[in-house]
């Protein structure tokens, strides 16, 4: 199982469409997309500044923002399937579909998940990868450092991942990678782990 996080910075880009099309074609029930929050989460941040709502409320709204981005992705490629629960994720896998995770139902039910802006879709993707016993967690970013290996803490200091990611990947059995948004071409013929080892930044 692969968990691939497609961030809000890809919204409106040809690269987002290319990733969605490849996952719809080659996902085969083994690739789950985690949507970022993008402009929808930005609206929640502004709403919290304007109104002073609690972090708890803002957290719930931000996770719903990820749902919105996921539904937008579904609108960009109707061959993808959405899933909002572990049962639905399993069903979509049996159907051999490329899957878009709508996280609000699962995330809002877990009181152990931090409710702050340091916990973003990066860490929620890692949280899901753990639940699904995934082999690979792949974070797609608009920019990528030149290093081939880095710690999650170092990447957080560079504002490439969120500050909580290290807490969710250390000690896990899945591999964590970062790819540039243009790297969809690596998977034209399917999702091959060898392509990750050759081209991705490995997060340790």
N, C-alpha and C positions, 0 to 999 in steps of 0.2 A: 504494500500500500504506500502511495505517495500522497503527502499533503503539500499543496502548493498555494502559497499566499500571494495574491495579486493585489497590490496596494492601490490606494486612491490616486496616487500620482500618475497612474496609467490611464485614468479616465479620459476618454476622448481621443486616445492615441490609436494608431494602427497596430501598435504592438499588443495592446489589450485584445483587440479582435483576433490577432494571430494566435495568441495564447489560447483563447477560448476555442477557436476553431480546431487547433491541434488536440486539445483535451477532449473535445467532443468526438474527434475522429479516433483518437488512440487511447482514451481513458479506460475503456473496457472494464469499468467498475472498480478500477484500482487507483484512480486519481481523484482526490477531493480538493476542490478549490476553496480556500478561505478568503473571502472578500475583505478588503480594507474598509475603512470608514469614509475616506475621501471628503468631498464637499459636504456630505451628509453629517459626518462627525464634526466638521468645522462649524456647522450650524449649531450643533449641540454645545460646543465650547463657547460660542458667542452667546447662546441663550443662558448659559450658566453665569457668564459675566454680567449679563443684563439683568438677571433676575435673582441671582444668589441661591439658586436651587442647590441642594446637597450633592455631595459626590455620589451618594447612592443613587439618587434620581438621575444624575448626569450619566452615570455608568450604564444604567438600564437604557437610557435614550441612545447612548453611543453604540451599544450592542444592536439596538434596533436600526441604527444607521448602517451597520454592516449588513443587516437583512436587506435594507433598501438597495445597497450596492449590489448585493447578490441577485436580487430580482432584476436589476438593470442588466446584469450579465446574462441572465436567462433570456432577457429580451433581445440581446445581441446575437444569441445563438440558441434557437429553440430546441436543438438536439441535446442540449445539456439538461440535466434533471436536478431539481432542488431537493434538499433533505434537511429536516429540522430536528431530528431525533436520532438516537443510535439505531433504532429499528429501521427508520427510513434510510439511513446511510447503508445499512446492511441490505435492504431491499433493492436499492439502486445498484449496489454492487452485484447482486444476483442478476439484475437486468442488464449488466454490462454497459452501464451508462457512464459518461463523464458527469461528475457530481459537483454541485455548488452547495456548500454548507450555509444554511441560514442559522446563525448561532444563538439567537436570543433565547429560545426555549431552554436549551441546555445550559448556557452560561448563567442566565439569571436564576437558575435553580440551584447553583452551586455557591454556597455562602463563603467558601474558602478562597474564591477568586478575589484578588485585590480590587477595590472599587476606587480607582484613581486614574489620572491621565498618564501615569508611568506604565500602566498595563494597557497595551494596545493589541491590535490584531496580530502582531508578530508573536507575542506570548500566547495569545489565544490559539494561534495555529499550532504552537508547540504543545499546549494543553490538549488539543484535539489529537495530535499525533500520538501522544501518550495513550489516550483512551482507545485509539484504533490499533495500537501496536504497529504503527507504521514503520517502514524501513527508512524512509527518507522524508525530511522536512525541507522544503525549498522555498526561500524567501526571494521574491522577484523585486528588484529595486531599480530605480531610474539611473542611479550611478553606482559604480563599484570600485573599490580600491584595487591597487595593483597587487596586493599580497595574495598568496594562494591559501593562506591559513591565518586565522586570527581568533582571539577569544571574543565571546559575546560582550564582555566588559569593554574591550577595546573598541568594538564596533558601536557600542552604546555611546561611548565618549565622542565618537565621530558622527553621532546622530543618524547612524544607518539602521539601527535596531532600537527597540525600546529598552528601558533600564531594567525591566523585569525578566528579560529573556534568559539570562544566565540561570536564574532560579528554576526555569522550566525545562532546560535542556541538559543540565549537569546530571550525570548518572543515568540518563535515559539510554535505551538501546537503539534509538533511531539516530541516523546521521543528519546533521544540520548543514545546509548549504545556502549560499547566496549567489544569485545569478543576476546579470544585467537584463533589463527588459528586452534587449535585442537578441538574447540567446535562445529564443524560441526555435530558431533554425536548427539547433542541436537535436531537436526531437521530431524532425520531419518524418522519420520512419518509425517513430514510437519512442517510448520512455525507457531509455537504456541507462542503467546506473553507471556504465563505463563513461558515458558522456559527462556525468557529474565529476568524476574523478579527474578527468582531463581538463575541464574548463571552469568549474565552479570554485568559489572561495569556500573553504571548509571551516566551519565554525566549531571551535573546540572549547 
